[in-house]
Amino acid sequence: MKKDFLSISDLKREEIFEIVQYGLHLKEHKFSDRTLDKKSIGMIFMKPSTRTRISFEVGIYQMGGQPIYIQGSSTQISRGEDIKDTARVLSRYLDGLVIRTFSHKEIEDMAHYSDIPVINALTDLHHPCQILSDIMTIKEYFGKLEGLKLAYIGDGNNMANSWLLGAPLSELNLSVATPQGYEPNGKAVAEGLKLADRYNTHLEITNNPEEAVKDADIIYTDVWVSMGQEGEKDKIKDFEGFQIDSNLLSKTGKKDTIVMHCLPAHKGEEITEDIFEKFSDIIFTQAENRLHAQKALMSFLYK
């Protein structure tokens, strides 16, 4: 039976650990896995991309496969073709499908009607490939996951939703701090709380960033204005006090707290230039690890 990856919770905890560990192996042995030999993987991008597109294209190549980039505006979907029809056609050509789009319902429909594994390369609701890379980066840096605390500060967007599921599944404690009215998706919160209870990890939602970062080992942020929201720049004023700066970093009470960012960064908004540069090596390791974690994921899905 085919396996899809639409949300980080599509994986069991032990599968996440297996993929992360294999990603660390592939980082040292980049051509060692040839799972995609003689396979063609389609990549439909309805949104612009730098890291996601290039990391998937390079990863598919390194695994012996053929990456086929498909700009969303060039498909018949953009002219009104039913997603289920496109899914059934592509299933007859391709061995796998990677999709970056707006509506999460679109990728759910594509997966439902496809006979090939579908990977979510980002929707407005979830960004699970980024979370896999981040978990890998945290494990690589700290040498462990269990018991660490991650504080997510900023907009309750697809990254916040994904961390609500990914943190308890990877043994991390999580505090999410957003301005009032910008809280994460309610269903993601409910599912995250269930997972935290099941795996005995701590999860909290707050509107107080200083409260959230207390005792944090990792502070994590993302842009305040996501793709497709460029007309909402006025909302930035609502995020006063949520910028990752030296003052907020000092509130952790720890000297070895790290800062992570999924990129692209709007320096001067969600993070100051000096804090970004201080932790730039970790931030760009996150970006690099997209390649290795996604290769491990594709090996898991396409074998």
Secondary structure, 3 states (H helix, E strand, C coil): CCCCECCHHHCCHHHHHHHHHHHHHHHHCCCCCCCCCCCEEEEEECCCCCHHHHHHHHHHHHCCCEEEEEEHHHCHHHHCCCHHHHHHHHCCCCCEEEEECCCHHHHHHHHHHCCCCEEECCCCCCCHHHHHHHHHHHHHHHCCCCCCEEEEECCCCHHHHHHHHHHHHCCCEEEEECCCCCCCCHHHHHHHHHHHHHHCCCEEEECCHHHHHCCCCEEEECCCCCCCCHHHHHHHHHHCCCCECHHHHHCCCCCCCEEEECCCCCECCCECHHHHHHCHHHHHHHHHHHHHHHHHHHHHHHC
